[in-house]
């Protein structure tokens, strides 16, 4: 199952986000097999204000288990997280499957 995760930073979190970011990126490397794509949401000045992740997990419970240990969650950088199921049909310009 694929999921799109939109996670929005809390107010005034840029400095904390940047401090936590190396741990976040290390965690993403460990679960790379589950990451379809990921990146930062940017404000008008080009500063990160949140994240978008397209993830592939067996089910929502597995995604939630990952999120529970995500450094941006445990360090309270992300203030609001929205999750929706998604059906990925094309990746890198090629049909999936």
N, C-alpha and C positions, 0 to 999 in steps of 0.2 A: 504494500500500500504506500502510495506517496502522499505526503502532506506538505502544505505550504504553511510556514510559520512566520508570522509577522510579529516582531517583538520591538516595542518602543521603549527607549530609555526614559527614565524618570527625569525630572527637571534638574538641570545643572550637573549632569552625569558625565560630560565629555572627559574630564580629567580622570575620573574613576574608571571610565570605560577604557581609556588608553592604558591605565595601570594594570587592569585585569586582562587586557587583550592577549598578551602572550600565553596565559593559561587557557584562554578560550581557544586560541589557534592550535595549541598543543592537543586539546581535547578533540577538536575537529579532525586533526590528523589521525587520532586513535580510532575514530569512527568513520573514516573516509569512505568506507564501503557503503555507508548509509546516506552520504551527502550527494545529491544530484547537482545542486549548485547552492552557493551561499554568498552573501555580500552585505555590506553596510548600507543602510538608508542614509541619505545625505540631506542636510538642510540647505537653504538658499546660498549659504556661504561655503558649502562643500564639506562641512563638518559632519561626522557621523552622529546620527540621532536614534539609531536603532538597527535592526537586522532583518533580513529576509533569508530564510532557509527553505530549500526544497529538499525534503528528506524522504528516504525510502526505508520503512520499517515493516516488520511483520504485521503489526497492529498498533492501535493508538496507545495501548498500555506500554509497549516497547518505546515509543516516542516519549511518553510521559516519564518513563524511567530515565531516559537520556536527559530530558529537560530538568529533572530533579537534581542532577549532578552538574549541570551546565554552570560554569563560573559566573556568567552574567546573571544567572538566576540566584545562585547561592550568595553572591556579593551584592545583590539587589540593584544591579545596574538597570536591568529590564524592569520596567514598571507595569507594562501591559503586554500580554501575549495573546495573539489570536491564532487559532489553528483551524485549518480546513483541509478536508481530503482533496486530493488532486489526482488527475489521471494524466501522467506524463506520456505524451505520444511522440515527441521529437526532442532529442538532445543533441547538441552540437551539430545541428542541421541534418541529423539522420533520424529516421523513424526508429522508435524503441522496439526492441523485440527481435 
